[in-house]
């Protein structure tokens, strides 16, 4: 029973990560890596400051990763993924606009 389960899991993982690997999946991985970087950037900046900090790079990584994930979602035709990423990109762009506007005013 465990041997059969192990084979089924191995076959599934091989199919997902080897057989179905194409350029769109590579773009999806790149997009997810960019999206993950936003958390690392925010965490490092906050640790250095000793308080919660939202660096501007957070928004650039959010936008880059969000747009690539949206393109991937459009390619795989997933309506839940498409709506979620489209709304997220809108929010990230709006927040970046506010940040840049406030920086201009501060100068």
VMD Tcl script that builds the backbone (N, CA, C; Angstrom):
set m [mol new atoms 321]
animate dup $m
set s [atomselect $m all]
$s set {name element resname resid chain x y z} {
  {N N UNK 1 A 0.816 -1.179 0.000}
  {CA C UNK 1 A 0.000 0.000 0.000}
  {C C UNK 1 A 0.874 1.263 0.000}
  {N N UNK 2 A 1.883 1.331 0.879}
  {CA C UNK 2 A 2.764 2.490 0.926}
  {C C UNK 2 A 3.603 2.602 -0.339}
  {N N UNK 3 A 3.967 1.450 -0.903}
  {CA C UNK 3 A 4.749 1.457 -2.137}
  {C C UNK 3 A 3.905 2.033 -3.273}
  {N N UNK 4 A 2.635 1.619 -3.339}
  {CA C UNK 4 A 1.737 2.143 -4.370}
  {C C UNK 4 A 1.524 3.638 -4.196}
  {N N UNK 5 A 1.332 4.079 -2.974}
  {CA C UNK 5 A 1.144 5.501 -2.688}
  {C C UNK 5 A 2.389 6.292 -3.080}
  {N N UNK 6 A 3.546 5.753 -2.752}
  {CA C UNK 6 A 4.806 6.395 -3.097}
  {C C UNK 6 A 4.946 6.524 -4.615}
  {N N UNK 7 A 4.594 5.483 -5.344}
  {CA C UNK 7 A 4.662 5.533 -6.808}
  {C C UNK 7 A 3.684 6.551 -7.377}
  {N N UNK 8 A 2.475 6.602 -6.821}
  {CA C UNK 8 A 1.476 7.558 -7.301}
  {C C UNK 8 A 1.941 8.997 -7.067}
  {N N UNK 9 A 2.491 9.251 -5.884}
  {CA C UNK 9 A 2.990 10.594 -5.575}
  {C C UNK 9 A 4.176 10.927 -6.476}
  {N N UNK 10 A 5.083 9.994 -6.642}
  {CA C UNK 10 A 6.241 10.206 -7.510}
  {C C UNK 10 A 5.825 10.461 -8.946}
  {N N UNK 11 A 4.858 9.717 -9.424}
  {CA C UNK 11 A 4.360 9.897 -10.789}
  {C C UNK 11 A 3.693 11.262 -10.938}
  {N N UNK 12 A 2.907 11.644 -9.948}
  {CA C UNK 12 A 2.247 12.954 -9.973}
  {C C UNK 12 A 3.273 14.080 -9.998}
  {N N UNK 13 A 4.270 14.025 -9.115}
  {CA C UNK 13 A 5.291 15.070 -9.052}
  {C C UNK 13 A 6.114 15.127 -10.335}
  {N N UNK 14 A 6.416 13.969 -10.905}
  {CA C UNK 14 A 7.148 13.929 -12.171}
  {C C UNK 14 A 6.321 14.590 -13.271}
  {N N UNK 15 A 5.042 14.294 -13.312}
  {CA C UNK 15 A 4.165 14.888 -14.320}
  {C C UNK 15 A 4.085 16.404 -14.155}
  {N N UNK 16 A 3.917 16.869 -12.925}
  {CA C UNK 16 A 3.763 18.303 -12.667}
  {C C UNK 16 A 5.058 19.070 -12.911}
  {N N UNK 17 A 6.176 18.563 -12.409}
  {CA C UNK 17 A 7.426 19.326 -12.439}
  {C C UNK 17 A 8.360 19.004 -13.604}
  {N N UNK 18 A 8.102 17.932 -14.348}
  {CA C UNK 18 A 8.982 17.573 -15.461}
  {C C UNK 18 A 8.201 17.559 -16.783}
  {N N UNK 19 A 7.160 16.768 -16.852}
  {CA C UNK 19 A 6.417 16.602 -18.100}
  {C C UNK 19 A 5.749 17.901 -18.533}
  {N N UNK 20 A 5.127 18.617 -17.600}
  {CA C UNK 20 A 4.376 19.817 -17.947}
  {C C UNK 20 A 5.226 21.093 -17.954}
  {N N UNK 21 A 6.508 20.963 -17.708}
  {CA C UNK 21 A 7.381 22.130 -17.663}
  {C C UNK 21 A 7.521 22.737 -19.054}
  {N N UNK 22 A 7.162 24.011 -19.165}
  {CA C UNK 22 A 7.332 24.743 -20.409}
  {C C UNK 22 A 7.677 26.188 -20.058}
  {N N UNK 23 A 7.735 27.058 -21.074}
  {CA C UNK 23 A 8.119 28.454 -20.834}
  {C C UNK 23 A 7.121 29.166 -19.940}
  {N N UNK 24 A 5.851 28.854 -20.060}
  {CA C UNK 24 A 4.856 29.514 -19.217}
  {C C UNK 24 A 5.033 29.133 -17.753}
  {N N UNK 25 A 5.364 27.897 -17.505}
  {CA C UNK 25 A 5.620 27.470 -16.117}
  {C C UNK 25 A 6.867 28.166 -15.596}
  {N N UNK 26 A 7.874 28.301 -16.438}
  {CA C UNK 26 A 9.090 29.027 -16.033}
  {C C UNK 26 A 8.763 30.484 -15.703}
  {N N UNK 27 A 7.909 31.116 -16.505}
  {CA C UNK 27 A 7.475 32.486 -16.218}
  {C C UNK 27 A 6.707 32.532 -14.901}
  {N N UNK 28 A 5.875 31.542 -14.664}
  {CA C UNK 28 A 5.145 31.462 -13.399}
  {C C UNK 28 A 6.084 31.354 -12.201}
  {N N UNK 29 A 7.135 30.545 -12.335}
  {CA C UNK 29 A 8.125 30.429 -11.254}
  {C C UNK 29 A 8.866 31.743 -11.043}
  {N N UNK 30 A 9.254 32.402 -12.135}
  {CA C UNK 30 A 9.916 33.702 -12.028}
  {C C UNK 30 A 9.000 34.717 -11.348}
  {N N UNK 31 A 7.739 34.728 -11.745}
  {CA C UNK 31 A 6.771 35.642 -11.146}
  {C C UNK 31 A 6.634 35.382 -9.652}
  {N N UNK 32 A 6.554 34.133 -9.278}
  {CA C UNK 32 A 6.424 33.799 -7.859}
  {C C UNK 32 A 7.680 34.184 -7.093}
  {N N UNK 33 A 8.843 34.056 -7.720}
  {CA C UNK 33 A 10.092 34.457 -7.069}
  {C C UNK 33 A 10.107 35.967 -6.832}
  {N N UNK 34 A 9.687 36.753 -7.831}
  {CA C UNK 34 A 9.601 38.210 -7.650}
  {C C UNK 34 A 8.619 38.562 -6.543}
  {N N UNK 35 A 7.501 37.890 -6.551}
  {CA C UNK 35 A 6.474 38.156 -5.547}
  {C C UNK 35 A 6.993 37.819 -4.151}
  {N N UNK 36 A 7.749 36.753 -4.031}
  {CA C UNK 36 A 8.328 36.369 -2.741}
  {C C UNK 36 A 9.390 37.360 -2.296}
  {N N UNK 37 A 10.138 37.926 -3.234}
  {CA C UNK 37 A 11.181 38.895 -2.893}
  {C C UNK 37 A 10.627 40.098 -2.149}
  {N N UNK 38 A 9.377 40.462 -2.430}
  {CA C UNK 38 A 8.800 41.625 -1.756}
  {C C UNK 38 A 8.751 41.405 -0.250}
  {N N UNK 39 A 8.449 40.184 0.166}
  {CA C UNK 39 A 8.410 39.889 1.590}
  {C C UNK 39 A 9.806 39.937 2.203}
  {N N UNK 40 A 10.784 39.406 1.489}
  {CA C UNK 40 A 12.157 39.430 1.990}
  {C C UNK 40 A 12.675 40.859 2.121}
  {N N UNK 41 A 12.391 41.690 1.112}
  {CA C UNK 41 A 12.824 43.088 1.138}
  {C C UNK 41 A 12.192 43.819 2.329}
  {N N UNK 42 A 10.906 43.595 2.523}
  {CA C UNK 42 A 10.200 44.259 3.625}
  {C C UNK 42 A 10.715 43.762 4.974}
  {N N UNK 43 A 10.957 42.485 5.089}
  {CA C UNK 43 A 11.429 41.907 6.337}
  {C C UNK 43 A 12.817 42.447 6.689}
  {N N UNK 44 A 13.726 42.442 5.713}
  {CA C UNK 44 A 15.091 42.932 5.954}
  {C C UNK 44 A 15.080 44.406 6.333}
  {N N UNK 45 A 14.290 45.211 5.602}
  {CA C UNK 45 A 14.219 46.642 5.912}
  {C C UNK 45 A 13.661 46.874 7.314}
  {N N UNK 46 A 12.676 46.106 7.707}
  {CA C UNK 46 A 12.091 46.250 9.042}
  {C C UNK 46 A 13.061 45.812 10.137}
  {N N UNK 47 A 13.781 44.738 9.878}
  {CA C UNK 47 A 14.769 44.270 10.860}
  {C C UNK 47 A 15.855 45.322 11.058}
  {N N UNK 48 A 16.324 45.916 9.970}
  {CA C UNK 48 A 17.364 46.942 10.069}
  {C C UNK 48 A 16.878 48.180 10.814}
  {N N UNK 49 A 15.618 48.555 10.582}
  {CA C UNK 49 A 15.070 49.759 11.212}
  {C C UNK 49 A 14.576 49.495 12.632}
  {N N UNK 50 A 14.355 48.236 12.977}
  {CA C UNK 50 A 13.829 47.908 14.293}
  {C C UNK 50 A 12.352 48.237 14.436}
  {N N UNK 51 A 11.685 48.429 13.312}
  {CA C UNK 51 A 10.243 48.689 13.300}
  {C C UNK 51 A 9.720 48.319 11.915}
  {N N UNK 52 A 8.402 48.319 11.751}
  {CA C UNK 52 A 7.814 47.972 10.471}
  {C C UNK 52 A 8.111 49.072 9.452}
  {N N UNK 53 A 8.732 48.670 8.344}
  {CA C UNK 53 A 9.082 49.592 7.277}
  {C C UNK 53 A 8.563 48.999 5.964}
  {N N UNK 54 A 8.040 49.860 5.116}
  {CA C UNK 54 A 7.559 49.419 3.802}
  {C C UNK 54 A 8.407 50.118 2.735}
  {N N UNK 55 A 9.528 49.508 2.324}
  {CA C UNK 55 A 10.402 50.145 1.327}
  {C C UNK 55 A 9.724 50.195 -0.034}
  {N N UNK 56 A 10.124 51.146 -0.845}
  {CA C UNK 56 A 9.522 51.296 -2.173}
  {C C UNK 56 A 9.777 50.066 -3.039}
  {N N UNK 57 A 10.886 49.373 -2.797}
  {CA C UNK 57 A 11.172 48.151 -3.562}
  {C C UNK 57 A 10.070 47.112 -3.377}
  {N N UNK 58 A 9.402 47.120 -2.220}
  {CA C UNK 58 A 8.282 46.213 -1.969}
  {C C UNK 58 A 7.232 46.364 -3.064}
  {N N UNK 59 A 6.923 47.615 -3.413}
  {CA C UNK 59 A 5.875 47.863 -4.412}
  {C C UNK 59 A 6.339 47.486 -5.813}
  {N N UNK 60 A 7.611 47.707 -6.117}
  {CA C UNK 60 A 8.111 47.317 -7.434}
  {C C UNK 60 A 8.115 45.796 -7.597}
  {N N UNK 61 A 8.537 45.071 -6.571}
  {CA C UNK 61 A 8.479 43.609 -6.628}
  {C C UNK 61 A 7.029 43.133 -6.707}
  {N N UNK 62 A 6.138 43.785 -5.976}
  {CA C UNK 62 A 4.717 43.421 -6.015}
  {C C UNK 62 A 4.147 43.594 -7.413}
  {N N UNK 63 A 4.445 44.718 -8.040}
  {CA C UNK 63 A 3.937 44.996 -9.384}
  {C C UNK 63 A 4.529 44.031 -10.403}
  {N N UNK 64 A 5.854 43.851 -10.368}
  {CA C UNK 64 A 6.493 42.937 -11.318}
  {C C UNK 64 A 5.982 41.516 -11.177}
  {N N UNK 65 A 5.976 41.016 -9.956}
  {CA C UNK 65 A 5.475 39.662 -9.725}
  {C C UNK 65 A 4.003 39.539 -10.033}
  {N N UNK 66 A 3.224 40.551 -9.650}
  {CA C UNK 66 A 1.782 40.523 -9.889}
  {C C UNK 66 A 1.432 40.517 -11.369}
  {N N UNK 67 A 2.129 41.332 -12.158}
  {CA C UNK 67 A 1.861 41.371 -13.604}
  {C C UNK 67 A 2.239 40.042 -14.255}
  {N N UNK 68 A 3.399 39.497 -13.888}
  {CA C UNK 68 A 3.786 38.204 -14.467}
  {C C UNK 68 A 2.829 37.091 -14.043}
  {N N UNK 69 A 2.396 37.116 -12.775}
  {CA C UNK 69 A 1.421 36.111 -12.333}
  {C C UNK 69 A 0.085 36.301 -13.043}
  {N N UNK 70 A -0.297 37.550 -13.307}
  {CA C UNK 70 A -1.532 37.804 -14.055}
  {C C UNK 70 A -1.422 37.241 -15.476}
  {N N UNK 71 A -0.283 37.466 -16.126}
  {CA C UNK 71 A -0.085 36.902 -17.469}
  {C C UNK 71 A -0.166 35.379 -17.442}
  {N N UNK 72 A 0.453 34.784 -16.437}
  {CA C UNK 72 A 0.393 33.326 -16.293}
  {C C UNK 72 A -1.041 32.867 -16.063}
  {N N UNK 73 A -1.780 33.586 -15.219}
  {CA C UNK 73 A -3.178 33.241 -14.946}
  {C C UNK 73 A -4.030 33.350 -16.206}
  {N N UNK 74 A -3.758 34.380 -17.020}
  {CA C UNK 74 A -4.490 34.519 -18.283}
  {C C UNK 74 A -4.180 33.341 -19.212}
  {N N UNK 75 A -2.917 32.929 -19.232}
  {CA C UNK 75 A -2.528 31.801 -20.074}
  {C C UNK 75 A -3.220 30.510 -19.642}
  {N N UNK 76 A -3.263 30.248 -18.345}
  {CA C UNK 76 A -3.883 28.998 -17.884}
  {C C UNK 76 A -5.399 29.117 -17.764}
  {N N UNK 77 A -5.926 30.333 -17.992}
  {CA C UNK 77 A -7.370 30.578 -18.029}
  {C C UNK 77 A -8.064 30.238 -16.716}
  {N N UNK 78 A -7.478 30.713 -15.632}
  {CA C UNK 78 A -8.051 30.480 -14.301}
  {C C UNK 78 A -8.732 31.763 -13.836}
  {N N UNK 79 A -10.078 31.814 -13.839}
  {CA C UNK 79 A -10.778 33.058 -13.522}
  {C C UNK 79 A -10.534 33.559 -12.092}
  {N N UNK 80 A -10.390 32.669 -11.148}
  {CA C UNK 80 A -10.127 33.076 -9.766}
  {C C UNK 80 A -8.756 33.737 -9.676}
  {N N UNK 81 A -7.780 33.119 -10.262}
  {CA C UNK 81 A -6.406 33.612 -10.286}
  {C C UNK 81 A -6.334 34.947 -11.038}
  {N N UNK 82 A -7.044 35.035 -12.173}
  {CA C UNK 82 A -7.036 36.260 -12.978}
  {C C UNK 82 A -7.598 37.431 -12.181}
  {N N UNK 83 A -8.758 37.267 -11.583}
  {CA C UNK 83 A -9.378 38.363 -10.828}
  {C C UNK 83 A -8.535 38.755 -9.622}
  {N N UNK 84 A -8.007 37.776 -8.929}
  {CA C UNK 84 A -7.176 38.059 -7.757}
  {C C UNK 84 A -5.927 38.843 -8.110}
  {N N UNK 85 A -5.242 38.427 -9.157}
  {CA C UNK 85 A -4.010 39.115 -9.550}
  {C C UNK 85 A -4.299 40.487 -10.158}
  {N N UNK 86 A -5.365 40.601 -10.946}
  {CA C UNK 86 A -5.695 41.896 -11.550}
  {C C UNK 86 A -6.014 42.922 -10.463}
  {N N UNK 87 A -6.781 42.526 -9.466}
  {CA C UNK 87 A -7.098 43.445 -8.375}
  {C C UNK 87 A -5.836 43.798 -7.599}
  {N N UNK 88 A -5.006 42.805 -7.333}
  {CA C UNK 88 A -3.758 43.043 -6.606}
  {C C UNK 88 A -2.854 44.030 -7.330}
  {N N UNK 89 A -2.685 43.861 -8.638}
  {CA C UNK 89 A -1.828 44.768 -9.403}
  {C C UNK 89 A -2.375 46.193 -9.334}
  {N N UNK 90 A -3.685 46.336 -9.413}
  {CA C UNK 90 A -4.302 47.658 -9.283}
  {C C UNK 90 A -3.941 48.289 -7.938}
  {N N UNK 91 A -4.073 47.531 -6.864}
  {CA C UNK 91 A -3.758 48.035 -5.520}
  {C C UNK 91 A -2.281 48.396 -5.409}
  {N N UNK 92 A -1.385 47.552 -5.932}
  {CA C UNK 92 A 0.048 47.832 -5.854}
  {C C UNK 92 A 0.397 49.110 -6.611}
  {N N UNK 93 A -0.179 49.275 -7.806}
  {CA C UNK 93 A 0.074 50.487 -8.587}
  {C C UNK 93 A -0.440 51.728 -7.857}
  {N N UNK 94 A -1.595 51.613 -7.264}
  {CA C UNK 94 A -2.168 52.740 -6.522}
  {C C UNK 94 A -1.291 53.090 -5.312}
  {N N UNK 95 A -0.847 52.093 -4.583}
  {CA C UNK 95 A 0.017 52.359 -3.430}
  {C C UNK 95 A 1.345 52.970 -3.851}
  {N N UNK 96 A 1.907 52.502 -4.957}
  {CA C UNK 96 A 3.148 53.094 -5.465}
  {C C UNK 96 A 2.909 54.553 -5.845}
  {N N UNK 97 A 1.773 54.842 -6.465}
  {CA C UNK 97 A 1.426 56.222 -6.808}
  {C C UNK 97 A 1.409 57.094 -5.544}
  {N N UNK 98 A 0.746 56.626 -4.493}
  {CA C UNK 98 A 0.694 57.389 -3.241}
  {C C UNK 98 A 2.086 57.604 -2.658}
  {N N UNK 99 A 2.894 56.571 -2.682}
  {CA C UNK 99 A 4.253 56.663 -2.138}
  {C C UNK 99 A 5.080 57.693 -2.908}
  {N N UNK 100 A 5.043 57.620 -4.228}
  {CA C UNK 100 A 5.812 58.565 -5.046}
  {C C UNK 100 A 5.278 59.988 -4.888}
  {N N UNK 101 A 3.979 60.138 -4.812}
  {CA C UNK 101 A 3.374 61.451 -4.605}
  {C C UNK 101 A 3.834 62.051 -3.280}
  {N N UNK 102 A 3.806 61.257 -2.222}
  {CA C UNK 102 A 4.219 61.742 -0.901}
  {C C UNK 102 A 5.706 62.089 -0.867}
  {N N UNK 103 A 6.515 61.318 -1.586}
  {CA C UNK 103 A 7.949 61.636 -1.627}
  {C C UNK 103 A 8.202 62.948 -2.363}
  {N N UNK 104 A 7.450 63.190 -3.443}
  {CA C UNK 104 A 7.584 64.451 -4.156}
  {C C UNK 104 A 7.170 65.622 -3.277}
  {N N UNK 105 A 6.100 65.467 -2.532}
  {CA C UNK 105 A 5.632 66.535 -1.633}
  {C C UNK 105 A 6.637 66.812 -0.532}
  {N N UNK 106 A 7.297 65.754 -0.046}
  {CA C UNK 106 A 8.266 65.920 1.046}
  {C C UNK 106 A 9.500 66.689 0.584}
  {N N UNK 107 A 9.823 66.647 -0.699}
  {CA C UNK 107 A 10.968 67.393 -1.233}
  {C C UNK 107 A 10.567 68.811 -1.361}
}
mol reanalyze $m
mol bondsrecalc $m
mol representation Tube
mol addrep $m
